[in-house]
Amino acid sequence: MTKAELIAGIGKEAKISKASAEKAINAFTNAVTKALKKGDKLTLTGFGTFTVAKRRARIGRNPQTGKEIKIPAARVAKFKAGNLLKSAVK
């Protein structure tokens, strides 16, 4: 599903215009991004939880040459699906 398809689906489901649905999607993604940048955890009960995890620096390999490379430490976004989402997908 693309962002355009999501906007159209939300607009139809909520009976709002595509422009309003797009504003809502953009506001949601901006809010999630800001929360994760601050290191906060965002929980949508039943749907899932967005968190930030720290990845340690490590040594990896370039698959083309086999040479060892240093992979720096990083903060990454994670999503864990909630029970309602898990059961709906089964």
PyMOL Python script that loads the backbone (N, CA, C, O; Angstrom):
from pymol import cmd

cmd.read_pdbstr("""\
ATOM      1  N   MET A   1       0.849  -1.172   0.000  1.00  0.00           N
ATOM      2  CA  MET A   1       0.000   0.000   0.000  1.00  0.00           C
ATOM      3  C   MET A   1       0.893   1.232   0.000  1.00  0.00           C
ATOM      4  O   MET A   1       1.854   1.321   0.764  1.00  0.00           O
ATOM      5  N   THR A   2       0.562   2.171  -0.861  1.00  0.00           N
ATOM      6  CA  THR A   2       1.315   3.417  -0.922  1.00  0.00           C
ATOM      7  C   THR A   2       0.655   4.467  -0.034  1.00  0.00           C
ATOM      8  O   THR A   2      -0.448   4.269   0.476  1.00  0.00           O
ATOM      9  N   LYS A   3       1.354   5.585   0.139  1.00  0.00           N
ATOM     10  CA  LYS A   3       0.796   6.670   0.950  1.00  0.00           C
ATOM     11  C   LYS A   3      -0.491   7.192   0.311  1.00  0.00           C
ATOM     12  O   LYS A   3      -1.452   7.497   1.017  1.00  0.00           O
ATOM     13  N   ALA A   4      -0.516   7.297  -1.009  1.00  0.00           N
ATOM     14  CA  ALA A   4      -1.712   7.777  -1.712  1.00  0.00           C
ATOM     15  C   ALA A   4      -2.898   6.835  -1.483  1.00  0.00           C
ATOM     16  O   ALA A   4      -4.024   7.291  -1.287  1.00  0.00           O
ATOM     17  N   GLU A   5      -2.646   5.533  -1.508  1.00  0.00           N
ATOM     18  CA  GLU A   5      -3.711   4.557  -1.263  1.00  0.00           C
ATOM     19  C   GLU A   5      -4.194   4.642   0.185  1.00  0.00           C
ATOM     20  O   GLU A   5      -5.389   4.513   0.451  1.00  0.00           O
ATOM     21  N   LEU A   6      -3.269   4.858   1.117  1.00  0.00           N
ATOM     22  CA  LEU A   6      -3.639   5.014   2.519  1.00  0.00           C
ATOM     23  C   LEU A   6      -4.512   6.252   2.712  1.00  0.00           C
ATOM     24  O   LEU A   6      -5.521   6.198   3.415  1.00  0.00           O
ATOM     25  N   ILE A   7      -4.129   7.359   2.094  1.00  0.00           N
ATOM     26  CA  ILE A   7      -4.900   8.596   2.191  1.00  0.00           C
ATOM     27  C   ILE A   7      -6.305   8.393   1.637  1.00  0.00           C
ATOM     28  O   ILE A   7      -7.284   8.826   2.244  1.00  0.00           O
ATOM     29  N   ALA A   8      -6.404   7.740   0.494  1.00  0.00           N
ATOM     30  CA  ALA A   8      -7.716   7.483  -0.111  1.00  0.00           C
ATOM     31  C   ALA A   8      -8.557   6.584   0.791  1.00  0.00           C
ATOM     32  O   ALA A   8      -9.753   6.822   0.957  1.00  0.00           O
ATOM     33  N   GLY A   9      -7.948   5.559   1.371  1.00  0.00           N
ATOM     34  CA  GLY A   9      -8.669   4.645   2.256  1.00  0.00           C
ATOM     35  C   GLY A   9      -9.151   5.331   3.523  1.00  0.00           C
ATOM     36  O   GLY A   9     -10.277   5.098   3.962  1.00  0.00           O
ATOM     37  N   ILE A  10      -8.317   6.173   4.113  1.00  0.00           N
ATOM     38  CA  ILE A  10      -8.713   6.900   5.326  1.00  0.00           C
ATOM     39  C   ILE A  10      -9.814   7.891   5.005  1.00  0.00           C
ATOM     40  O   ILE A  10     -10.771   8.030   5.766  1.00  0.00           O
ATOM     41  N   GLY A  11      -9.684   8.581   3.879  1.00  0.00           N
ATOM     42  CA  GLY A  11     -10.712   9.530   3.468  1.00  0.00           C
ATOM     43  C   GLY A  11     -12.066   8.867   3.302  1.00  0.00           C
ATOM     44  O   GLY A  11     -13.091   9.400   3.727  1.00  0.00           O
ATOM     45  N   LYS A  12     -12.057   7.698   2.679  1.00  0.00           N
ATOM     46  CA  LYS A  12     -13.308   6.952   2.453  1.00  0.00           C
ATOM     47  C   LYS A  12     -13.881   6.429   3.767  1.00  0.00           C
ATOM     48  O   LYS A  12     -15.080   6.556   4.015  1.00  0.00           O
ATOM     49  N   GLU A  13     -13.029   5.839   4.611  1.00  0.00           N
ATOM     50  CA  GLU A  13     -13.466   5.252   5.885  1.00  0.00           C
ATOM     51  C   GLU A  13     -14.012   6.310   6.840  1.00  0.00           C
ATOM     52  O   GLU A  13     -15.028   6.092   7.501  1.00  0.00           O
ATOM     53  N   ALA A  14     -13.332   7.461   6.909  1.00  0.00           N
ATOM     54  CA  ALA A  14     -13.740   8.512   7.841  1.00  0.00           C
ATOM     55  C   ALA A  14     -14.721   9.508   7.212  1.00  0.00           C
ATOM     56  O   ALA A  14     -15.204  10.425   7.876  1.00  0.00           O
ATOM     57  N   LYS A  15     -15.004   9.311   5.922  1.00  0.00           N
ATOM     58  CA  LYS A  15     -15.915  10.194   5.177  1.00  0.00           C
ATOM     59  C   LYS A  15     -15.437  11.651   5.239  1.00  0.00           C
ATOM     60  O   LYS A  15     -16.197  12.571   5.541  1.00  0.00           O
ATOM     61  N   ILE A  16     -14.131  11.819   4.936  1.00  0.00           N
ATOM     62  CA  ILE A  16     -13.548  13.155   4.856  1.00  0.00           C
ATOM     63  C   ILE A  16     -12.837  13.277   3.507  1.00  0.00           C
ATOM     64  O   ILE A  16     -12.629  12.279   2.818  1.00  0.00           O
ATOM     65  N   SER A  17     -12.469  14.493   3.140  1.00  0.00           N
ATOM     66  CA  SER A  17     -11.789  14.699   1.861  1.00  0.00           C
ATOM     67  C   SER A  17     -10.382  14.118   1.906  1.00  0.00           C
ATOM     68  O   SER A  17      -9.809  13.906   2.974  1.00  0.00           O
ATOM     69  N   LYS A  18      -9.842  13.867   0.714  1.00  0.00           N
ATOM     70  CA  LYS A  18      -8.476  13.352   0.644  1.00  0.00           C
ATOM     71  C   LYS A  18      -7.485  14.365   1.211  1.00  0.00           C
ATOM     72  O   LYS A  18      -6.488  13.984   1.825  1.00  0.00           O
ATOM     73  N   ALA A  19      -7.759  15.657   1.007  1.00  0.00           N
ATOM     74  CA  ALA A  19      -6.878  16.695   1.536  1.00  0.00           C
ATOM     75  C   ALA A  19      -6.841  16.656   3.061  1.00  0.00           C
ATOM     76  O   ALA A  19      -5.775  16.786   3.663  1.00  0.00           O
ATOM     77  N   SER A  20      -8.006  16.478   3.685  1.00  0.00           N
ATOM     78  CA  SER A  20      -8.063  16.383   5.146  1.00  0.00           C
ATOM     79  C   SER A  20      -7.370  15.115   5.636  1.00  0.00           C
ATOM     80  O   SER A  20      -6.669  15.137   6.648  1.00  0.00           O
ATOM     81  N   ALA A  21      -7.566  14.019   4.923  1.00  0.00           N
ATOM     82  CA  ALA A  21      -6.927  12.760   5.294  1.00  0.00           C
ATOM     83  C   ALA A  21      -5.406  12.884   5.185  1.00  0.00           C
ATOM     84  O   ALA A  21      -4.675  12.366   6.029  1.00  0.00           O
ATOM     85  N   GLU A  22      -4.937  13.567   4.148  1.00  0.00           N
ATOM     86  CA  GLU A  22      -3.494  13.751   3.981  1.00  0.00           C
ATOM     87  C   GLU A  22      -2.921  14.601   5.112  1.00  0.00           C
ATOM     88  O   GLU A  22      -1.842  14.308   5.626  1.00  0.00           O
ATOM     89  N   LYS A  23      -3.641  15.652   5.500  1.00  0.00           N
ATOM     90  CA  LYS A  23      -3.194  16.485   6.621  1.00  0.00           C
ATOM     91  C   LYS A  23      -3.114  15.662   7.900  1.00  0.00           C
ATOM     92  O   LYS A  23      -2.176  15.815   8.683  1.00  0.00           O
ATOM     93  N   ALA A  24      -4.098  14.788   8.112  1.00  0.00           N
ATOM     94  CA  ALA A  24      -4.114  13.941   9.306  1.00  0.00           C
ATOM     95  C   ALA A  24      -2.935  12.967   9.303  1.00  0.00           C
ATOM     96  O   ALA A  24      -2.278  12.788  10.328  1.00  0.00           O
ATOM     97  N   ILE A  25      -2.668  12.341   8.167  1.00  0.00           N
ATOM     98  CA  ILE A  25      -1.545  11.398   8.059  1.00  0.00           C
ATOM     99  C   ILE A  25      -0.228  12.120   8.303  1.00  0.00           C
ATOM    100  O   ILE A  25       0.624  11.626   9.041  1.00  0.00           O
ATOM    101  N   ASN A  26      -0.056  13.289   7.684  1.00  0.00           N
ATOM    102  CA  ASN A  26       1.178  14.052   7.861  1.00  0.00           C
ATOM    103  C   ASN A  26       1.351  14.494   9.314  1.00  0.00           C
ATOM    104  O   ASN A  26       2.460  14.461   9.848  1.00  0.00           O
ATOM    105  N   ALA A  27       0.261  14.905   9.948  1.00  0.00           N
ATOM    106  CA  ALA A  27       0.327  15.312  11.357  1.00  0.00           C
ATOM    107  C   ALA A  27       0.719  14.120  12.235  1.00  0.00           C
ATOM    108  O   ALA A  27       1.525  14.263  13.155  1.00  0.00           O
ATOM    109  N   PHE A  28       0.154  12.955  11.953  1.00  0.00           N
ATOM    110  CA  PHE A  28       0.475  11.746  12.715  1.00  0.00           C
ATOM    111  C   PHE A  28       1.947  11.383  12.565  1.00  0.00           C
ATOM    112  O   PHE A  28       2.625  11.136  13.562  1.00  0.00           O
ATOM    113  N   THR A  29       2.450  11.348  11.330  1.00  0.00           N
ATOM    114  CA  THR A  29       3.841  10.960  11.125  1.00  0.00           C
ATOM    115  C   THR A  29       4.791  11.980  11.741  1.00  0.00           C
ATOM    116  O   THR A  29       5.838  11.607  12.272  1.00  0.00           O
ATOM    117  N   ASN A  30       4.439  13.263  11.677  1.00  0.00           N
ATOM    118  CA  ASN A  30       5.278  14.288  12.307  1.00  0.00           C
ATOM    119  C   ASN A  30       5.303  14.125  13.822  1.00  0.00           C
ATOM    120  O   ASN A  30       6.358  14.259  14.443  1.00  0.00           O
ATOM    121  N   ALA A  31       4.154  13.840  14.420  1.00  0.00           N
ATOM    122  CA  ALA A  31       4.079  13.657  15.869  1.00  0.00           C
ATOM    123  C   ALA A  31       4.895  12.443  16.312  1.00  0.00           C
ATOM    124  O   ALA A  31       5.602  12.503  17.317  1.00  0.00           O
ATOM    125  N   VAL A  32       4.798  11.348  15.566  1.00  0.00           N
ATOM    126  CA  VAL A  32       5.565  10.142  15.884  1.00  0.00           C
ATOM    127  C   VAL A  32       7.063  10.434  15.757  1.00  0.00           C
ATOM    128  O   VAL A  32       7.850  10.043  16.618  1.00  0.00           O
ATOM    129  N   THR A  33       7.447  11.113  14.695  1.00  0.00           N
ATOM    130  CA  THR A  33       8.852  11.445  14.475  1.00  0.00           C
ATOM    131  C   THR A  33       9.398  12.300  15.607  1.00  0.00           C
ATOM    132  O   THR A  33      10.483  12.026  16.120  1.00  0.00           O
ATOM    133  N   LYS A  34       8.664  13.328  16.002  1.00  0.00           N
ATOM    134  CA  LYS A  34       9.111  14.213  17.088  1.00  0.00           C
ATOM    135  C   LYS A  34       9.249  13.447  18.402  1.00  0.00           C
ATOM    136  O   LYS A  34      10.214  13.644  19.140  1.00  0.00           O
ATOM    137  N   ALA A  35       8.285  12.576  18.690  1.00  0.00           N
ATOM    138  CA  ALA A  35       8.338  11.796  19.930  1.00  0.00           C
ATOM    139  C   ALA A  35       9.555  10.875  19.938  1.00  0.00           C
ATOM    140  O   ALA A  35      10.249  10.778  20.950  1.00  0.00           O
ATOM    141  N   LEU A  36       9.819  10.203  18.825  1.00  0.00           N
ATOM    142  CA  LEU A  36      10.955   9.286  18.765  1.00  0.00           C
ATOM    143  C   LEU A  36      12.281  10.039  18.801  1.00  0.00           C
ATOM    144  O   LEU A  36      13.249   9.547  19.380  1.00  0.00           O
ATOM    145  N   LYS A  37      12.343  11.226  18.192  1.00  0.00           N
ATOM    146  CA  LYS A  37      13.570  12.033  18.258  1.00  0.00           C
ATOM    147  C   LYS A  37      13.913  12.381  19.693  1.00  0.00           C
ATOM    148  O   LYS A  37      15.087  12.407  20.064  1.00  0.00           O
ATOM    149  N   LYS A  38      12.882  12.654  20.516  1.00  0.00           N
ATOM    150  CA  LYS A  38      13.103  12.976  21.922  1.00  0.00           C
ATOM    151  C   LYS A  38      13.424  11.739  22.744  1.00  0.00           C
ATOM    152  O   LYS A  38      13.838  11.855  23.898  1.00  0.00           O
ATOM    153  N   GLY A  39      13.239  10.554  22.169  1.00  0.00           N
ATOM    154  CA  GLY A  39      13.500   9.319  22.892  1.00  0.00           C
ATOM    155  C   GLY A  39      12.276   8.785  23.608  1.00  0.00           C
ATOM    156  O   GLY A  39      12.375   7.832  24.381  1.00  0.00           O
ATOM    157  N   ASP A  40      11.117   9.392  23.359  1.00  0.00           N
ATOM    158  CA  ASP A  40       9.879   8.941  23.982  1.00  0.00           C
ATOM    159  C   ASP A  40       9.372   7.651  23.342  1.00  0.00           C
ATOM    160  O   ASP A  40       9.791   7.272  22.248  1.00  0.00           O
ATOM    161  N   LYS A  41       8.479   7.000  24.040  1.00  0.00           N
ATOM    162  CA  LYS A  41       7.810   5.784  23.557  1.00  0.00           C
ATOM    163  C   LYS A  41       6.370   6.178  23.239  1.00  0.00           C
ATOM    164  O   LYS A  41       5.738   6.883  24.026  1.00  0.00           O
ATOM    165  N   LEU A  42       5.846   5.736  22.106  1.00  0.00           N
ATOM    166  CA  LEU A  42       4.478   6.053  21.714  1.00  0.00           C
ATOM    167  C   LEU A  42       3.677   4.761  21.643  1.00  0.00           C
ATOM    168  O   LEU A  42       3.994   3.866  20.860  1.00  0.00           O
ATOM    169  N   THR A  43       2.641   4.669  22.462  1.00  0.00           N
ATOM    170  CA  THR A  43       1.820   3.462  22.506  1.00  0.00           C
ATOM    171  C   THR A  43       0.408   3.765  22.020  1.00  0.00           C
ATOM    172  O   THR A  43      -0.249   4.677  22.521  1.00  0.00           O
ATOM    173  N   LEU A  44      -0.049   2.995  21.045  1.00  0.00           N
ATOM    174  CA  LEU A  44      -1.423   3.047  20.580  1.00  0.00           C
ATOM    175  C   LEU A  44      -2.042   1.712  21.003  1.00  0.00           C
ATOM    176  O   LEU A  44      -1.827   0.687  20.356  1.00  0.00           O
ATOM    177  N   THR A  45      -2.800   1.736  22.077  1.00  0.00           N
ATOM    178  CA  THR A  45      -3.319   0.514  22.682  1.00  0.00           C
ATOM    179  C   THR A  45      -4.048  -0.340  21.646  1.00  0.00           C
ATOM    180  O   THR A  45      -4.928   0.136  20.928  1.00  0.00           O
ATOM    181  N   GLY A  46      -3.661  -1.603  21.588  1.00  0.00           N
ATOM    182  CA  GLY A  46      -4.258  -2.545  20.656  1.00  0.00           C
ATOM    183  C   GLY A  46      -3.572  -2.554  19.302  1.00  0.00           C
ATOM    184  O   GLY A  46      -3.550  -3.585  18.630  1.00  0.00           O
ATOM    185  N   PHE A  47      -3.008  -1.417  18.886  1.00  0.00           N
ATOM    186  CA  PHE A  47      -2.355  -1.333  17.580  1.00  0.00           C
ATOM    187  C   PHE A  47      -0.875  -1.667  17.678  1.00  0.00           C
ATOM    188  O   PHE A  47      -0.384  -2.546  16.970  1.00  0.00           O
ATOM    189  N   GLY A  48      -0.160  -0.960  18.563  1.00  0.00           N
ATOM    190  CA  GLY A  48       1.258  -1.244  18.710  1.00  0.00           C
ATOM    191  C   GLY A  48       2.004  -0.130  19.402  1.00  0.00           C
ATOM    192  O   GLY A  48       1.420   0.868  19.825  1.00  0.00           O
ATOM    193  N   THR A  49       3.321  -0.321  19.510  1.00  0.00           N
ATOM    194  CA  THR A  49       4.182   0.617  20.220  1.00  0.00           C
ATOM    195  C   THR A  49       5.384   0.966  19.363  1.00  0.00           C
ATOM    196  O   THR A  49       6.053   0.090  18.814  1.00  0.00           O
ATOM    197  N   PHE A  50       5.647   2.271  19.258  1.00  0.00           N
ATOM    198  CA  PHE A  50       6.833   2.777  18.582  1.00  0.00           C
ATOM    199  C   PHE A  50       7.860   3.111  19.660  1.00  0.00           C
ATOM    200  O   PHE A  50       7.533   3.788  20.635  1.00  0.00           O
ATOM    201  N   THR A  51       9.091   2.645  19.497  1.00  0.00           N
ATOM    202  CA  THR A  51      10.150   2.928  20.450  1.00  0.00           C
ATOM    203  C   THR A  51      11.446   3.240  19.700  1.00  0.00           C
ATOM    204  O   THR A  51      11.548   3.045  18.489  1.00  0.00           O
ATOM    205  N   VAL A  52      12.428   3.730  20.454  1.00  0.00           N
ATOM    206  CA  VAL A  52      13.759   3.966  19.907  1.00  0.00           C
ATOM    207  C   VAL A  52      14.708   2.995  20.599  1.00  0.00           C
ATOM    208  O   VAL A  52      14.696   2.868  21.823  1.00  0.00           O
ATOM    209  N   ALA A  53      15.526   2.315  19.809  1.00  0.00           N
ATOM    210  CA  ALA A  53      16.512   1.378  20.354  1.00  0.00           C
ATOM    211  C   ALA A  53      17.906   1.865  19.975  1.00  0.00           C
ATOM    212  O   ALA A  53      18.098   2.498  18.937  1.00  0.00           O
ATOM    213  N   LYS A  54      18.869   1.557  20.831  1.00  0.00           N
ATOM    214  CA  LYS A  54      20.257   1.909  20.547  1.00  0.00           C
ATOM    215  C   LYS A  54      20.964   0.676  20.000  1.00  0.00           C
ATOM    216  O   LYS A  54      20.882  -0.413  20.568  1.00  0.00           O
ATOM    217  N   ARG A  55      21.654   0.870  18.892  1.00  0.00           N
ATOM    218  CA  ARG A  55      22.435  -0.199  18.291  1.00  0.00           C
ATOM    219  C   ARG A  55      23.907   0.091  18.544  1.00  0.00           C
ATOM    220  O   ARG A  55      24.384   1.185  18.245  1.00  0.00           O
ATOM    221  N   ARG A  56      24.618  -0.864  19.084  1.00  0.00           N
ATOM    222  CA  ARG A  56      26.038  -0.671  19.372  1.00  0.00           C
ATOM    223  C   ARG A  56      26.848  -0.655  18.074  1.00  0.00           C
ATOM    224  O   ARG A  56      26.416  -1.183  17.049  1.00  0.00           O
ATOM    225  N   ALA A  57      28.022  -0.042  18.139  1.00  0.00           N
ATOM    226  CA  ALA A  57      28.946  -0.088  17.001  1.00  0.00           C
ATOM    227  C   ALA A  57      29.429  -1.527  16.847  1.00  0.00           C
ATOM    228  O   ALA A  57      29.566  -2.258  17.828  1.00  0.00           O
ATOM    229  N   ARG A  58      29.679  -1.915  15.622  1.00  0.00           N
ATOM    230  CA  ARG A  58      30.110  -3.288  15.384  1.00  0.00           C
ATOM    231  C   ARG A  58      30.942  -3.370  14.111  1.00  0.00           C
ATOM    232  O   ARG A  58      31.039  -2.411  13.346  1.00  0.00           O
ATOM    233  N   ILE A  59      31.527  -4.513  13.910  1.00  0.00           N
ATOM    234  CA  ILE A  59      32.318  -4.769  12.705  1.00  0.00           C
ATOM    235  C   ILE A  59      31.449  -5.592  11.759  1.00  0.00           C
ATOM    236  O   ILE A  59      30.858  -6.594  12.159  1.00  0.00           O
ATOM    237  N   GLY A  60      31.378  -5.160  10.501  1.00  0.00           N
ATOM    238  CA  GLY A  60      30.626  -5.892   9.488  1.00  0.00           C
ATOM    239  C   GLY A  60      31.530  -6.245   8.324  1.00  0.00           C
ATOM    240  O   GLY A  60      32.737  -6.012   8.371  1.00  0.00           O
ATOM    241  N   ARG A  61      30.951  -6.799   7.292  1.00  0.00           N
ATOM    242  CA  ARG A  61      31.725  -7.160   6.093  1.00  0.00           C
ATOM    243  C   ARG A  61      31.050  -6.588   4.855  1.00  0.00           C
ATOM    244  O   ARG A  61      29.827  -6.614   4.716  1.00  0.00           O
ATOM    245  N   ASN A  62      31.882  -6.074   3.967  1.00  0.00           N
ATOM    246  CA  ASN A  62      31.392  -5.650   2.669  1.00  0.00           C
ATOM    247  C   ASN A  62      31.125  -6.921   1.867  1.00  0.00           C
ATOM    248  O   ASN A  62      32.053  -7.693   1.630  1.00  0.00           O
ATOM    249  N   PRO A  63      29.872  -7.161   1.439  1.00  0.00           N
ATOM    250  CA  PRO A  63      29.567  -8.422   0.763  1.00  0.00           C
ATOM    251  C   PRO A  63      30.262  -8.582  -0.592  1.00  0.00           C
ATOM    252  O   PRO A  63      30.457  -9.704  -1.060  1.00  0.00           O
ATOM    253  N   GLN A  64      30.634  -7.465  -1.222  1.00  0.00           N
ATOM    254  CA  GLN A  64      31.296  -7.569  -2.529  1.00  0.00           C
ATOM    255  C   GLN A  64      32.774  -7.917  -2.407  1.00  0.00           C
ATOM    256  O   GLN A  64      33.301  -8.718  -3.179  1.00  0.00           O
ATOM    257  N   THR A  65      33.437  -7.302  -1.423  1.00  0.00           N
ATOM    258  CA  THR A  65      34.881  -7.507  -1.310  1.00  0.00           C
ATOM    259  C   THR A  65      35.284  -8.419  -0.159  1.00  0.00           C
ATOM    260  O   THR A  65      36.386  -8.966  -0.159  1.00  0.00           O
ATOM    261  N   GLY A  66      34.406  -8.587   0.815  1.00  0.00           N
ATOM    262  CA  GLY A  66      34.737  -9.394   1.980  1.00  0.00           C
ATOM    263  C   GLY A  66      35.536  -8.631   3.017  1.00  0.00           C
ATOM    264  O   GLY A  66      35.878  -9.184   4.062  1.00  0.00           O
ATOM    265  N   LYS A  67      35.844  -7.357   2.744  1.00  0.00           N
ATOM    266  CA  LYS A  67      36.617  -6.528   3.669  1.00  0.00           C
ATOM    267  C   LYS A  67      35.803  -6.194   4.905  1.00  0.00           C
ATOM    268  O   LYS A  67      34.589  -6.003   4.833  1.00  0.00           O
ATOM    269  N   GLU A  68      36.489  -6.125   6.047  1.00  0.00           N
ATOM    270  CA  GLU A  68      35.815  -5.715   7.280  1.00  0.00           C
ATOM    271  C   GLU A  68      35.591  -4.212   7.249  1.00  0.00           C
ATOM    272  O   GLU A  68      36.448  -3.450   6.801  1.00  0.00           O
ATOM    273  N   ILE A  69      34.399  -3.790   7.745  1.00  0.00           N
ATOM    274  CA  ILE A  69      34.101  -2.364   7.842  1.00  0.00           C
ATOM    275  C   ILE A  69      33.543  -2.078   9.231  1.00  0.00           C
ATOM    276  O   ILE A  69      32.942  -2.944   9.867  1.00  0.00           O
ATOM    277  N   LYS A  70      33.755  -0.844   9.687  1.00  0.00           N
ATOM    278  CA  LYS A  70      33.211  -0.440  10.978  1.00  0.00           C
ATOM    279  C   LYS A  70      31.827   0.142  10.765  1.00  0.00           C
ATOM    280  O   LYS A  70      31.650   1.064   9.968  1.00  0.00           O
ATOM    281  N   ILE A  71      30.855  -0.390  11.470  1.00  0.00           N
ATOM    282  CA  ILE A  71      29.495   0.131  11.423  1.00  0.00           C
ATOM    283  C   ILE A  71      29.293   0.931  12.707  1.00  0.00           C
ATOM    284  O   ILE A  71      29.391   0.373  13.799  1.00  0.00           O
ATOM    285  N   PRO A  72      29.010   2.239  12.592  1.00  0.00           N
ATOM    286  CA  PRO A  72      28.912   3.077  13.782  1.00  0.00           C
ATOM    287  C   PRO A  72      27.656   2.782  14.597  1.00  0.00           C
ATOM    288  O   PRO A  72      26.694   2.197  14.099  1.00  0.00           O
ATOM    289  N   ALA A  73      27.687   3.198  15.855  1.00  0.00           N
ATOM    290  CA  ALA A  73      26.513   3.075  16.718  1.00  0.00           C
ATOM    291  C   ALA A  73      25.404   3.952  16.144  1.00  0.00           C
ATOM    292  O   ALA A  73      25.677   4.962  15.497  1.00  0.00           O
ATOM    293  N   ALA A  74      24.144   3.559  16.385  1.00  0.00           N
ATOM    294  CA  ALA A  74      23.016   4.319  15.843  1.00  0.00           C
ATOM    295  C   ALA A  74      21.783   4.129  16.713  1.00  0.00           C
ATOM    296  O   ALA A  74      21.659   3.148  17.446  1.00  0.00           O
ATOM    297  N   ARG A  75      20.882   5.085  16.613  1.00  0.00           N
ATOM    298  CA  ARG A  75      19.558   4.956  17.220  1.00  0.00           C
ATOM    299  C   ARG A  75      18.599   4.600  16.100  1.00  0.00           C
ATOM    300  O   ARG A  75      18.614   5.231  15.043  1.00  0.00           O
ATOM    301  N   VAL A  76      17.761   3.590  16.321  1.00  0.00           N
ATOM    302  CA  VAL A  76      16.835   3.134  15.285  1.00  0.00           C
ATOM    303  C   VAL A  76      15.417   3.085  15.838  1.00  0.00           C
ATOM    304  O   VAL A  76      15.207   2.830  17.024  1.00  0.00           O
ATOM    305  N   ALA A  77      14.455   3.330  14.968  1.00  0.00           N
ATOM    306  CA  ALA A  77      13.047   3.252  15.336  1.00  0.00           C
ATOM    307  C   ALA A  77      12.595   1.798  15.252  1.00  0.00           C
ATOM    308  O   ALA A  77      12.975   1.068  14.336  1.00  0.00           O
ATOM    309  N   LYS A  78      11.777   1.389  16.224  1.00  0.00           N
ATOM    310  CA  LYS A  78      11.230   0.033  16.232  1.00  0.00           C
ATOM    311  C   LYS A  78       9.724   0.110  16.428  1.00  0.00           C
ATOM    312  O   LYS A  78       9.211   1.045  17.043  1.00  0.00           O
ATOM    313  N   PHE A  79       9.024  -0.886  15.899  1.00  0.00           N
ATOM    314  CA  PHE A  79       7.582  -0.983  16.079  1.00  0.00           C
ATOM    315  C   PHE A  79       7.265  -2.398  16.518  1.00  0.00           C
ATOM    316  O   PHE A  79       7.725  -3.366  15.913  1.00  0.00           O
ATOM    317  N   LYS A  80       6.470  -2.511  17.581  1.00  0.00           N
ATOM    318  CA  LYS A  80       6.015  -3.818  18.050  1.00  0.00           C
ATOM    319  C   LYS A  80       4.497  -3.826  17.940  1.00  0.00           C
ATOM    320  O   LYS A  80       3.828  -2.982  18.536  1.00  0.00           O
ATOM    321  N   ALA A  81       3.958  -4.757  17.196  1.00  0.00           N
ATOM    322  CA  ALA A  81       2.522  -4.844  16.976  1.00  0.00           C
ATOM    323  C   ALA A  81       1.798  -5.226  18.265  1.00  0.00           C
ATOM    324  O   ALA A  81       2.292  -6.038  19.048  1.00  0.00           O
ATOM    325  N   GLY A  82       0.624  -4.633  18.476  1.00  0.00           N
ATOM    326  CA  GLY A  82      -0.213  -4.943  19.630  1.00  0.00           C
ATOM    327  C   GLY A  82      -1.068  -6.174  19.387  1.00  0.00           C
ATOM    328  O   GLY A  82      -1.104  -6.708  18.279  1.00  0.00           O
ATOM    329  N   ASN A  83      -1.749  -6.615  20.420  1.00  0.00           N
ATOM    330  CA  ASN A  83      -2.535  -7.851  20.324  1.00  0.00           C
ATOM    331  C   ASN A  83      -3.671  -7.773  19.323  1.00  0.00           C
ATOM    332  O   ASN A  83      -3.907  -8.733  18.589  1.00  0.00           O
ATOM    333  N   LEU A  84      -4.384  -6.652  19.274  1.00  0.00           N
ATOM    334  CA  LEU A  84      -5.493  -6.531  18.329  1.00  0.00           C
ATOM    335  C   LEU A  84      -4.992  -6.583  16.884  1.00  0.00           C
ATOM    336  O   LEU A  84      -5.619  -7.211  16.031  1.00  0.00           O
ATOM    337  N   LEU A  85      -3.882  -5.937  16.615  1.00  0.00           N
ATOM    338  CA  LEU A  85      -3.301  -5.960  15.258  1.00  0.00           C
ATOM    339  C   LEU A  85      -2.826  -7.365  14.922  1.00  0.00           C
ATOM    340  O   LEU A  85      -3.057  -7.849  13.813  1.00  0.00           O
ATOM    341  N   LYS A  86      -2.171  -8.020  15.858  1.00  0.00           N
ATOM    342  CA  LYS A  86      -1.679  -9.384  15.614  1.00  0.00           C
ATOM    343  C   LYS A  86      -2.833 -10.336  15.298  1.00  0.00           C
ATOM    344  O   LYS A  86      -2.749 -11.136  14.366  1.00  0.00           O
ATOM    345  N   SER A  87      -3.905 -10.243  16.078  1.00  0.00           N
ATOM    346  CA  SER A  87      -5.026 -11.167  15.848  1.00  0.00           C
ATOM    347  C   SER A  87      -5.767 -10.834  14.560  1.00  0.00           C
ATOM    348  O   SER A  87      -6.312 -11.732  13.918  1.00  0.00           O
ATOM    349  N   ALA A  88      -5.798  -9.551  14.165  1.00  0.00           N
ATOM    350  CA  ALA A  88      -6.479  -9.174  12.923  1.00  0.00           C
ATOM    351  C   ALA A  88      -5.720  -9.690  11.700  1.00  0.00           C
ATOM    352  O   ALA A  88      -6.325  -9.972  10.666  1.00  0.00           O
ATOM    353  N   VAL A  89      -4.411  -9.810  11.816  1.00  0.00           N
ATOM    354  CA  VAL A  89      -3.591 -10.243  10.681  1.00  0.00           C
ATOM    355  C   VAL A  89      -3.606 -11.754  10.531  1.00  0.00           C
ATOM    356  O   VAL A  89      -3.416 -12.258   9.424  1.00  0.00           O
ATOM    357  N   LYS A  90      -3.825 -12.485  11.601  1.00  0.00           N
ATOM    358  CA  LYS A  90      -3.812 -13.968  11.546  1.00  0.00           C
ATOM    359  C   LYS A  90      -4.780 -14.509  10.554  1.00  0.00           C
ATOM    360  O   LYS A  90      -4.885 -15.725  10.394  1.00  0.00           O
TER     361      LYS A  90
END
""", "prot")
cmd.dss("prot")
cmd.show_as("cartoon", "prot")
cmd.util.cbc("prot")
cmd.orient("prot")
